[in-house]
């Protein structure tokens, strides 16, 4: 199945990131709770690893497969960043997953995304 192969590849990207870049704190938010974790920021190393993209895609696949807990875990395992440092895809995925238990937080994030477009206006 294509999604199974995708998950296998994503898990390989994540495993490689854990081994090669322990400074990115992969999984530390899930273990320690977000409040006490230091942001790794949006470094060039983080961008080069494609870990943010891998975790977001993993979360989307888990959500599509009706595994909401797996989707939440994928987002929590992402290298820790402050909310102001999050990209639009991560904010969107967090908002969707918060709608069940914290709809006001989810709507706040979606409203932010709609009021702060990250693309150039069409002429």
FENBELGI-V724181 format. One record per residue. RES is the residue in one small letter. PSI is psi in whole degrees, -180 to 180 (NA if undefined). NEAR is the number of other C-alpha atoms within 10 Angstrom. Layout:
[[RES;PSI;NEAR] [RES;PSI;NEAR]]
//
This chain:
[[x;139;5] [x;-38;7] [x;-36;13] [x;-41;10] [x;-41;10] [x;-45;15] [x;-39;17] [x;-46;13] [x;-42;14] [x;-42;20] [x;-33;15] [x;-41;13] [x;-45;16] [x;-44;22] [x;-41;14] [x;-41;14] [x;-39;20] [x;-45;17] [x;-47;10] [x;-20;11] [x;66;14] [x;-23;11] [x;-15;13] [x;-6;21] [x;36;19] [x;127;22] [x;-5;18] [x;-29;18] [x;-41;22] [x;-34;17] [x;-47;11] [x;-11;10] [x;140;11] [x;-32;15] [x;-29;7] [x;11;9] [x;136;17] [x;134;14] [x;141;16] [x;-5;16] [x;-172;15] [x;68;16] [x;164;9] [x;-34;8] [x;-45;12] [x;-43;17] [x;-43;11] [x;-31;9] [x;-19;16] [x;23;14] [x;-39;23] [x;-45;22] [x;-41;16] [x;-46;22] [x;-39;24] [x;-41;22] [x;-40;21] [x;-43;26] [x;-42;27] [x;-41;21] [x;-45;19] [x;-43;20] [x;-43;18] [x;-34;12] [x;13;12] [x;25;11] [x;78;14] [x;-37;17] [x;-40;13] [x;-38;17] [x;-45;24] [x;-41;20] [x;-40;18] [x;-42;20] [x;-36;27] [x;-32;21] [x;-14;18] [x;148;23] [x;134;26] [x;132;24] [x;153;19] [x;155;13] [x;-37;11] [x;-19;8] [x;-7;13] [x;145;15] [x;166;15] [x;-38;16] [x;-45;14] [x;-45;19] [x;-44;21] [x;-48;19] [x;-41;21] [x;-44;21] [x;-46;22] [x;-43;18] [x;-21;21] [x;-15;17] [x;-33;13] [x;-50;11] [x;-29;9] [x;68;12] [x;-34;14] [x;-39;13] [x;-40;15] [x;-46;21] [x;-35;16] [x;-45;12] [x;-42;21] [x;-40;19] [x;-42;12] [x;-46;14] [x;-40;17] [x;-33;10] [x;-8;9] [x;70;10] [x;141;10] [x;25;10] [x;156;6] [x;145;6] [x;150;6] [x;141;4] [x;NA;3]]
//
